Amino acid sequence: MLNIVLFGPPGSGKGTQSEHLIKQFELIHLSTGDILRVEIAAQTELGIEAQKKMDKGELVPDEVVISMISGIIERNKDAKGFIFDGFPRTIAQAESLDEMLSAHSTKVNLLIMLDVDEDEIKKRLILRGEKSGRGDDINIDIITNRINVYRLQTKPVSKYYKKQGKSFPINGMQTEEEVYSDIAHVMGKFVK
């Protein structure tokens, strides 16, 4: 099983590159936001617990998210692998993910980190917000805060996986095709 953490700041192109990876390598895309919405809509026990937290403006606890991901992995034992998008966002989440995957006799094989400079991120998010109408992608103060949260809380996850020899930086400032070409080159080291 091939498990990839697709990593980078907001607006770095993770969604676009996920689509290419899913198509070429037949991986299952695990977006924590999507997982939460499905569990809540299905009124599962975990979904109800998550909804209670969200209704109070609180973050969904890591153990709830890990339980949801674990359930998906359990239901997809024959999958070729998974792309983790939007998770882990902290070192504590990365450690929990590693423990859960180990319990399923698998692991994170690699972290692909899309490097994009902050000015470019701001331009991309504003453009995306203008096209999609997403308010959090138009407001420069919110964008700046999201970048700061990424830099302080999320970016250290790449160092966590780098210590394990699993972090692979990719220049996200290139064209979409060039970025994917670099990703495919890294993937070639892991796909048999």
C-alpha positions, 0 to 999 in steps of 0.5 A, a space after each residue: 500500500 502506497 500512502 502519500 501526504 500531499 503537503 503545502 501551504 494554502 493555494 500551493 496546488 495540492 488539489 490539482 496535483 491530487 487529481 493527477 496522482 489519483 488518476 495515474 496511481 489509482 489512490 484514494 483521496 482522503 481530505 479531512 474536510 470531505 471526510 467530516 462532511 460525509 460522516 456528519 451527513 451520514 449521522 454516524 457516531 463520530 459525525 455527531 461528535 464532530 458536529 457538536 464540536 463544530 457547532 461550538 466553534 471548536 476544532 474536531 479532536 485529533 482522535 475523532 479525525 484519526 478514527 474516521 480515517 482508520 474506518 476508511 482504511 479498514 473499509 478499503 483494505 484492498 486499495 493501492 494506497 491513499 493520499 492524505 490531503 489536509 492532514 496531518 496539520 501538526 506533529 501530534 497529528 503526524 504521530 497519531 497518523 503513524 500509530 494508526 497506520 502501523 495498527 493497519 500494518 502500513 505507513 506513510 511512504 512519503 510526504 510531497 511538499 509543494 514549495 510556493 513563496 508567500 507572495 505567489 500564495 497570496 496571488 493564487 488565493 485571491 484569484 481562486 477566491 474571485 473565481 469561486 466566491 470563497 470569502 476566506 480566499 479574498 480577504 488578505 488578512 485571513 490569507 495572511 493568518 492562514 499562511 502564518 498558521 501554516 508556517 508555525 503549526 503545519 510546516 514543522 510536519 515536513 521536518 518530522 517526516 524529513 527525519 524519517 527520510 520521507 519528505 520530498 520538496 517540489 518547486 511549486 512555482 513551476 507550471 502545473 505540468 512541470 510540478 507533476 513531472 517532478 512529483 511523478 519522478 519522486 513517485 517512481 522511486 516508490 512505485 514498483 
